[in-house]
């Protein structure tokens, strides 16, 4: 049961620091507490935890324009952030995690401007039938968060400038229909600004949980911890997830996302393997890597391999087996 609300609105727009604050708040959320973190990134492409940076983003073009490439903790696909976008994160213990209730805060805020808003599918929120928010999820041990974007006045032209979207993904989603159904909230109601939406979210947060949120204020120790985390998020090792030099590569789009497997075979055994995916499950890539590494590189052996995992993993391993 939620007994205490905290809220924090980041003043800076550096993505590495904002991701560090998000991580710190997540792993310091107390039982019975829910923290709403509101933040903005300037000219940033944020990729999912298990994505291949070079495949998803025109990195050189982004950096030449003074932009940032960032990798988050959650799964899912790449998104573009500018100051016309407001990001939210609900940090909460896993036993109190309630996605419907958390997203109802967003719905309440948008509806307060006279718009018809609703959640569709697993990770989209729409207003007047058009998408303005996408969500992603993270959990580790007893801690969890869901976070998402709120498109208020985003420069949509920049999306195509910096993001590289595969032909398979465009075909699967129907690129024309996607463009037509994405909307900035400011276009639906000119009264909606980043500032007014922030105020509406704070009010909706209190109303949904019938409590009054108090501001979270970082002290010296918290700031030192956040600075250390920010260095990790800014590091090339984290952002680019240094790709092994592997000679074999296969890829396919599944209903749950694209999967790319790079691997090396030594003396008939899969010696090294790296999996990239935009699946919403942030643990999927790591689990597939653990299964494949060390297996005999033979179709019959892979097909016969007992897999203690979900159907998504079974599909990937079976596909991999039939590709060799």
VMD Tcl script that draws the C-alpha trace (Angstrom):
set ca {
  {0.00 0.00 0.00}
  {1.35 3.42 -0.97}
  {1.69 5.58 2.12}
  {4.10 8.30 0.96}
  {4.59 10.26 -2.26}
  {7.73 12.09 -3.36}
  {8.21 14.22 -6.47}
  {11.35 15.56 -8.10}
  {11.61 17.80 -11.16}
  {15.11 17.82 -12.65}
  {16.48 21.25 -13.47}
  {19.21 20.05 -15.84}
  {18.82 18.55 -19.32}
  {21.94 16.36 -19.45}
  {20.71 12.83 -20.23}
  {23.50 11.04 -18.36}
  {22.76 12.89 -15.16}
  {19.02 12.42 -15.55}
  {19.43 8.67 -16.09}
  {21.70 8.61 -13.03}
  {19.05 10.35 -10.92}
  {16.44 7.91 -12.19}
  {18.63 4.93 -11.26}
  {19.44 6.39 -7.83}
  {15.78 7.06 -7.02}
  {14.76 3.59 -8.19}
  {17.21 1.78 -5.93}
  {16.48 4.04 -2.95}
  {12.69 3.86 -3.02}
  {11.38 2.81 0.39}
  {8.57 0.31 1.03}
  {5.20 2.05 0.75}
  {6.69 4.93 -1.24}
  {6.16 6.07 -4.83}
  {8.42 8.68 -6.43}
  {7.43 10.67 -9.52}
  {10.48 11.95 -11.37}
  {9.95 14.54 -14.13}
  {12.84 15.30 -16.48}
  {13.89 16.56 -19.90}
  {16.81 15.81 -22.21}
  {18.15 18.22 -24.81}
  {18.79 16.90 -28.35}
  {19.22 13.27 -27.26}
  {18.68 9.84 -28.74}
  {17.96 7.32 -25.99}
  {18.28 3.66 -26.94}
  {17.01 0.61 -25.07}
  {19.32 -1.42 -22.85}
  {19.91 -4.17 -25.44}
  {20.06 -2.19 -28.68}
  {22.97 -1.82 -31.09}
  {23.78 1.92 -30.95}
  {25.23 2.14 -34.45}
  {22.28 0.32 -35.99}
  {19.63 2.48 -34.28}
  {21.19 5.93 -34.50}
  {23.16 8.11 -36.90}
  {25.74 8.60 -34.18}
  {28.19 10.86 -36.04}
  {25.46 13.17 -37.28}
  {23.95 13.40 -33.80}
  {27.26 14.17 -32.10}
  {28.31 16.66 -34.81}
  {25.16 18.65 -34.01}
  {26.05 18.70 -30.31}
  {23.55 15.97 -29.46}
  {23.86 13.07 -27.04}
  {23.53 9.32 -27.42}
  {22.31 7.67 -24.20}
  {21.45 4.09 -23.21}
  {18.79 3.50 -20.56}
  {18.24 0.58 -18.18}
  {14.90 -0.46 -19.66}
  {14.22 -2.42 -22.83}
  {12.37 -1.25 -25.91}
  {13.37 0.88 -28.87}
  {15.16 4.14 -29.59}
  {13.46 7.50 -28.99}
  {14.36 11.13 -29.61}
  {14.14 13.71 -26.81}
  {14.21 17.48 -27.03}
  {12.85 20.24 -24.82}
  {9.39 19.84 -26.32}
  {9.21 16.47 -24.62}
  {8.56 15.81 -20.91}
  {9.70 12.49 -19.45}
  {8.23 10.83 -16.39}
  {9.38 7.96 -14.19}
  {7.44 6.20 -11.43}
  {9.94 4.63 -9.02}
  {8.31 2.07 -6.77}
  {8.92 -1.21 -4.94}
  {7.86 -4.26 -6.94}
  {5.22 -5.37 -4.42}
  {3.44 -2.01 -4.81}
  {3.92 -1.72 -8.57}
  {0.59 -1.07 -10.30}
  {1.03 0.02 -13.92}
  {-2.63 0.88 -14.45}
  {-2.63 3.17 -11.46}
  {0.70 4.77 -12.35}
  {-0.41 5.49 -15.90}
  {-3.73 6.77 -14.62}
  {-1.72 9.72 -13.26}
  {-0.79 10.58 -16.86}
  {-4.38 10.08 -18.05}
  {-5.76 12.32 -15.29}
  {-3.29 15.08 -16.18}
  {-4.09 14.99 -19.90}
  {-7.85 14.77 -19.31}
  {-7.64 17.90 -17.13}
  {-7.00 19.80 -20.38}
  {-10.25 18.52 -21.87}
  {-8.73 15.77 -23.99}
  {-9.89 12.17 -24.28}
  {-6.88 10.07 -23.20}
  {-6.51 6.32 -22.80}
  {-3.92 3.57 -22.57}
  {-3.62 1.23 -25.56}
  {-1.66 -1.99 -25.79}
  {1.17 -2.49 -23.34}
  {3.12 0.71 -23.69}
  {1.26 3.44 -25.58}
  {-0.95 6.29 -24.36}
  {-3.16 8.15 -26.82}
  {-5.17 11.37 -26.83}
  {-8.06 11.73 -29.25}
  {-6.92 8.42 -30.75}
  {-3.36 9.59 -31.49}
  {-0.22 8.50 -29.66}
  {1.63 11.05 -27.54}
  {3.43 8.74 -25.09}
  {5.38 5.48 -25.16}
  {6.45 3.56 -22.06}
  {9.22 1.18 -21.05}
  {9.81 -0.88 -17.92}
  {12.61 -1.99 -15.60}
  {12.85 -4.23 -12.56}
  {15.71 -5.56 -10.47}
  {15.24 -7.46 -7.23}
  {12.60 -5.66 -5.18}
  {12.85 -2.43 -7.17}
  {11.02 -1.35 -10.33}
  {10.05 1.57 -12.49}
  {8.01 2.46 -15.51}
  {8.93 5.52 -17.48}
  {7.78 7.23 -20.62}
  {7.66 10.27 -22.83}
  {5.01 12.95 -23.17}
  {5.18 14.67 -26.56}
  {4.15 18.26 -26.01}
  {5.92 20.23 -28.75}
  {8.62 17.88 -30.09}
  {10.50 18.72 -33.29}
  {9.36 15.62 -35.19}
  {11.66 16.34 -38.15}
  {14.65 15.51 -35.95}
  {13.37 11.94 -35.54}
  {14.30 11.06 -39.12}
  {17.52 13.09 -38.89}
  {19.01 10.91 -36.17}
  {17.11 7.63 -35.93}
  {17.71 4.68 -38.24}
  {14.66 2.46 -38.49}
  {14.92 -0.93 -40.20}
  {12.78 -1.72 -43.22}
  {11.28 -4.70 -41.37}
  {10.20 -2.52 -38.48}
  {8.67 0.07 -40.80}
  {6.81 -2.66 -42.65}
  {5.61 -4.28 -39.41}
  {4.32 -1.02 -37.95}
  {3.08 0.59 -41.18}
  {5.17 3.75 -41.36}
  {2.47 5.97 -42.88}
  {-0.08 5.05 -40.23}
  {2.47 5.57 -37.46}
  {3.31 9.09 -38.66}
  {-0.34 9.99 -38.88}
  {-1.24 8.73 -35.43}
  {1.58 10.41 -33.46}
  {0.74 13.84 -32.11}
  {2.08 16.68 -29.99}
  {-0.37 17.57 -27.23}
  {0.17 21.28 -27.89}
  {-1.42 20.72 -31.32}
  {-4.55 19.35 -29.65}
  {-4.70 22.08 -27.01}
  {-2.42 25.18 -27.21}
  {-2.73 25.64 -23.45}
  {-0.57 22.54 -22.92}
  {3.07 23.44 -22.35}
  {5.86 21.60 -20.57}
  {5.28 23.79 -17.53}
  {1.50 23.41 -17.43}
  {1.77 19.64 -17.97}
  {4.27 19.37 -15.13}
  {1.82 21.15 -12.82}
  {-1.04 18.93 -14.01}
  {1.00 15.77 -13.37}
  {1.87 16.86 -9.83}
  {-1.82 17.50 -9.10}
  {-2.92 14.22 -10.70}
  {-0.27 12.32 -8.70}
  {-1.78 13.59 -5.44}
  {-5.34 12.89 -6.58}
  {-4.68 9.33 -7.78}
  {-3.08 8.22 -4.50}
  {-5.11 10.57 -2.26}
  {-1.92 11.81 -0.66}
  {0.17 14.98 -0.87}
  {3.57 14.55 -2.49}
  {6.56 16.18 -0.87}
  {9.58 17.37 -2.88}
  {12.62 15.11 -2.88}
  {15.78 17.08 -2.19}
  {19.20 15.43 -2.73}
  {21.85 15.98 -0.08}
  {25.64 15.86 -0.40}
  {25.84 12.06 -0.20}
  {23.06 11.64 -2.74}
  {24.72 14.06 -5.17}
  {28.05 12.23 -4.91}
  {26.33 8.92 -5.64}
  {24.48 10.45 -8.62}
  {27.72 11.89 -10.01}
  {29.31 8.43 -9.99}
  {26.30 6.93 -11.75}
  {26.30 9.73 -14.33}
  {29.89 8.88 -15.30}
  {28.78 5.31 -15.98}
  {25.89 6.42 -18.21}
  {28.21 8.81 -20.09}
  {30.94 6.21 -20.64}
  {31.51 4.74 -24.10}
  {31.51 1.24 -22.63}
  {27.91 1.70 -21.43}
  {26.58 3.76 -24.35}
  {28.05 1.68 -27.15}
  {28.12 -1.67 -25.36}
  {31.42 -2.38 -27.13}
  {30.68 -4.91 -29.83}
  {32.85 -8.00 -30.00}
  {34.48 -8.64 -33.37}
  {32.29 -11.56 -34.38}
  {32.16 -13.02 -37.87}
  {28.58 -14.35 -37.96}
  {25.42 -12.25 -37.81}
  {21.76 -13.10 -38.30}
  {18.66 -11.01 -37.63}
  {14.89 -11.33 -37.72}
  {11.83 -9.43 -36.61}
  {9.51 -11.28 -34.24}
  {6.11 -10.09 -32.96}
  {7.84 -9.01 -29.73}
  {10.67 -7.10 -31.44}
  {13.74 -7.30 -33.62}
  {16.52 -9.72 -32.66}
  {20.10 -9.62 -33.95}
  {22.60 -12.32 -32.95}
  {26.34 -12.00 -33.50}
  {28.42 -15.06 -32.70}
  {31.73 -16.87 -33.12}
  {32.23 -20.63 -33.35}
  {35.44 -22.30 -32.15}
  {35.97 -26.03 -32.70}
  {32.26 -26.66 -33.21}
  {31.16 -24.77 -30.09}
  {29.51 -21.33 -29.84}
  {32.37 -19.52 -28.13}
  {31.16 -15.91 -28.09}
  {27.69 -14.47 -28.61}
  {26.08 -11.04 -28.44}
  {22.34 -10.39 -28.74}
  {20.74 -7.07 -29.60}
  {16.99 -6.50 -29.38}
  {14.36 -3.81 -28.95}
  {12.11 -6.19 -27.00}
  {10.42 -4.57 -24.01}
  {11.90 -7.33 -21.84}
  {15.23 -5.91 -20.72}
  {16.45 -9.37 -19.61}
  {15.76 -11.19 -22.90}
  {19.15 -10.60 -24.59}
  {21.15 -11.70 -21.56}
  {19.12 -14.90 -21.14}
  {19.50 -15.88 -24.80}
  {23.26 -15.24 -24.61}
  {23.52 -17.49 -21.55}
  {21.70 -20.32 -23.33}
  {23.66 -20.17 -26.60}
  {27.17 -19.72 -25.23}
  {28.98 -23.03 -25.00}
  {26.44 -25.04 -27.02}
  {27.46 -27.33 -29.87}
  {27.04 -25.57 -33.19}
  {24.82 -28.22 -34.72}
  {21.24 -27.84 -35.82}
  {20.05 -31.13 -34.32}
  {21.72 -30.40 -30.96}
  {20.22 -26.91 -30.78}
  {16.74 -28.14 -31.68}
  {16.96 -30.87 -29.02}
  {18.24 -28.42 -26.40}
  {15.89 -28.19 -23.42}
  {15.05 -24.56 -22.84}
  {13.82 -23.43 -19.46}
  {12.42 -20.11 -20.56}
  {9.44 -18.28 -21.98}
  {8.02 -18.75 -25.46}
  {9.95 -15.76 -26.81}
  {13.26 -17.42 -25.92}
  {12.10 -20.73 -27.37}
  {11.22 -19.00 -30.65}
  {14.64 -17.33 -30.83}
  {16.61 -20.52 -30.16}
  {14.54 -22.52 -32.66}
  {15.02 -19.81 -35.30}
  {18.75 -19.71 -34.62}
  {18.96 -23.48 -35.00}
  {17.23 -23.44 -38.37}
  {19.51 -20.66 -39.63}
  {22.75 -22.68 -39.29}
}
mol new
graphics top color blue
foreach p $ca { graphics top sphere $p radius 0.5 }
foreach p [lrange $ca 0 end-1] q [lrange $ca 1 end] { graphics top cylinder $p $q radius 0.2 }
display resetview
